Amino acid sequence: MTERGRHRILITGANGQLGIALQHALAGEEVTALGRSELDVTDEAAVLRTFDELTPAVVIHAAAWTDTAGCEKDPVRATKVNALAAGIVAEASRDVGAVIVYISSNEVFDGVASEPYTEDAAPNPVNEYGRSKLGGETEVRDATERHYIVRTSWLYGPGRTSFPEKIVHAARERGQLKLVTDEIASPTWTVDLAAAIAELIKHPQFGIYHLTNAGAASRKEWADEVLKLASLSETSVETTTLAEYGGPYRKPMFSALANIRAAKLGIELRPWREALACHQSAERGSKQGVGVPDRLA
């Protein structure tokens, strides 16, 4: 599949937690991974120049602005980074004959469902981050038919201090936590997501896919499991709701995603509790100098 002098896979957002995991998952392929300092995806001229030089066969567009509160404060920037830039990257992919994978979010949904959202469910975002990611989906679909739109949720993994690490730190520092019980989605380990994406691009069935670790949890349930695995179950936990907690933006209450289409291709992610146990074990090993495997079974 690789021609001489041709980079098979280009990853944007190389320094993000998913970008890092993708580089490990695709280590056996010919990969070019570019961070923001190397490629500003909002700069159309830079994107076109880079794509002309690299002529990738597959582009995994993982670059994004994921600060939900920041997006709410600055929707213009959110649209520029998450939506318009996706259109630039998709058009450049089309022009060099590349397939594009666009990483989207569970937050394109309004959260009023009682069952996991399927790929065919109608999006209806309730915050600026969700609107910008849905805008990116539209830009990609309009630019090229040869696309995978991958929606996922609640990412955590090596390379960034994310929810599990924040919970452990807060428990050790304060000894007590306040956790939301009615915000529900699917915690997803970037190691598993990256492996699933690496498998998905082998199948030329384009369209929308939902890829998360199996099952769903509230923020409190997720934190409870983190605390158990860290031997911190004795931490005092106060429960609250989204309404009581408040915040500068709305969140979808129930936004678990159903993996229907990828499952038909044989691509399924393990239950979120199993993935979390592997993550926390790997993190402990990393701190002890053992290192983190590229992929964990």
N, C-alpha and C positions, 0 to 999 in steps of 0.2 A: 504493500500500500504506500510505501514511502519512495518517492523519486529522489535521485541524487540531487543534493543541494536544496531539498525541500523539507521544511519543518512540518512534520505531520500534525502536531498538536500545539496550539498557542493558548496559553492560560493568561487571562487578565486578572488583576487583583491577586498577584502571586504571594503577597505578604500577609493576606488575610488568613483566618484559620482554615477556611475551605481551600483556598489557594495552596496552602502548605500541604494539606492532606491530599489534594489532587496530584501534586508533584510526587508524593510517595506512591500513590496508587498507580501512577502511570510511569513509574521509574524505568520500566522495560521498553518504553516507547521513545520516539524522538520528540522531545518536548522543549518548547521555549516558554518560560514563565516570566511575565513582566509585571512589576509593581508600578505604583503611581509615578514614582520618580523616573521610571524608564518609559512609561507610556501613559499620558493623560488621556483617558478615553473620551473626555469632553472636547478634545482638540481634534477636529475632523481632519485637518491637514496632516497631523502627526499620525493619526490612525491609518489614513490611506497610505502614507509613506511607509509605515512599518509593515502593513499587510502586503504591499507591493514587494518589499524586500524579502519577507519571510515566506510568502505564498503558502499559508497553512492549509491543511486539508480539513482540520477540525479546530474550531475556536470555542473554548469554554469561557464564557463571559461571567466571571465571578466577581469582578470589580463592582462595588456598590457603596452607597452611603447607608449604613444600617442603624445609625443613631436615630431612633424613633422620635425622641424628644427634640433633637436637632431638626429633623425633617418637619416637625410640626411648627417650629419657630421660623423656618426658612423654606417654605414650600417651593419657591422658585429654584433654589439650589437643589432640592430633592428631585424636582422634575428634570433639571439639567443633568444630574449625575445618574439617576436611576432610570429615567425614561429616554430622554433625548440621546444620551450617550449610547444606550442600547441600540437605538436606531442607527447611529453612526457605525457601530461595530457590526451590526447585522448587514448593513448595506455594503460595507467593506468586505465582509465574509462572502456575500453573494458575488461581488465583483471579481474575487479571486477564486471562485468556485468552491468555497469552504462551507461546511456544515457548521451551524452555530448552536451551542448549548447556552441558554439563558437561565440563570438561577433566579427564581422568583420566590414568593413567600406565601405562607398561610394567611398573612394579613391582607390578602386581596379579598378575603371573605368577611362578612359582617358579624359572624359568631353567634347567630341566632338559631343555628341548626341544633338538632338533638342527636344526630348521627354524623360520623365523619363525612366530610365533603368529598365527593367524587370529582374526577377531572372534568365532568360535564356540568357541574354545578355552576350557577351564575354568580360571578364575582360581584361584590358590593362593599368595597373597602370603607372603613369608618374613620381612618386617620390618614394624614398626608403621606406617611411612609407607604401604606398600602396602596394609596392612589398612585404614587410614583412607580411602584413596582408593577401595578396593573398597566400603567402607561408604557412601561418597558415591554411588557408582553405584547401589547398592541403594536408598538414600533417594530418588534421582531417579526411578528406575523405578517405585517404589511410589507416588510422588506424582502422576505425570502420564504419560500415554502419549505426549504431544507433546514428546519429548525426543531430543536427539542426545547420545550419550556419545562423546567424542572422546579416545581414548587416544593418547598421543604419548611421546616419549622424548628424553632428553639435550638439552634446549633450551639454546640460546645465541642471543644477538642484541643489538641496540642497546639501551642503557639500563641495562645491568648488566655488571659484570665477571664473565664466565663462563669456562668451561674454556679456550677459545682464548687469551683474554687472560691467564689465570693461567699457562698454559704459556709464553707468550712472555715474561712478566715473570720467571718462575723461570729460564728459560734465560738471560736477559740478566743476572740478578742473581747466579746461582750457577754457570752454565755447565754444569750437569749435572742430570739428571732420573732419577727412578725411576718406571717405568710398568708398569701391570698389563697382562698379555697375554691373560687368559682371562675378562675381563668384556666382554661383547659386546652392543651394541645399535645403534641408528641415530641418529647425531647429526642434530639437526633445527634448522634456522634458523627463528627465530620469524617472520621476514618471509614465508617460504614457507608456514608453518603458518597464519598469519593470513589469507593470501590464499586458502588452501584452505577455511578455515572460512567466509570471506565467500562463497565459491561454494557451499558445502554448504547454507547456510541458505536458498538459493534453491530447494532441492529438498525437498518435503514427505515424503520417505522417512525416517521416524524410526528410531532404533535405535543400535547400537554401530558406531563407525567407527575404524579405525586410520589415523592420518595422521602419517607421518614422512617425512623425505627418504629416497629410495630407497637400498637397500643397507645393509650393516652393517659395523661396525668394532670392533676392540678399543680400549680406552683408548689403548694404545700406537700403534695404527695411526692413530687420530684425531690424537694428538699429533704423530706423524711428519709428517702432512700439514700441520698447523699450522706446524711448524718449517720445512718446505720452503717454504711460501708466505711465511714471514717471513724467508727467507734465513738461517735458523739451523740448517741441517741438520748442521752440524759439532758441534752440542751433544752432549756425552757422555750416553748413555742406558743406564741399567741396567734390566734387565727383572726383573719379579717376578710372582707370582700372587696371586689374592685370598687364598688360604690363607696364603701367606707374609707378605703385607702386613698381614693382621689388620685389626681394626677393631671398633668397639663394636656393630655390627649386621651382619646377613647381607645380602648383595646377590644378586639373581638373576644367574647367570653368563651365560646366553644369553637375552636378552629382546628380540630384534629382532621387529618387528611387520610382518605382511603386510597390505597395503592391498588388500582384496578388494572390499568394498562400495562405497567411494568411487570406485574405478576404474571400476566399472560405470556410474557417473554421469558419467564423464569427468574425474574429479578425481584427478590424480596429481602427486606432488611429484618434482622432479628429483633426480638422484643427489647424495648428501651431499657429495661432493668438489666438485662444481660450486657448490653452495650455499655451502660454506665459502670457496671462492675469492672469491665475490661479497661475502661478509661481510667478509673481511679487506681486500679492496680498498676497500669502503665505509668501514671503520674508519680506514684510512689517509687516505682523502679527508676524513673528518670531522675528523681531527686537523690536517689542513692547511687547514681552513676551507672545504672544498668543499661539505660537507653530505652527508647521506644521503638518497637518493631514497625516496619513500614505498614504492615497489615496484621491485624489480630483476628484470629478465628473465633 
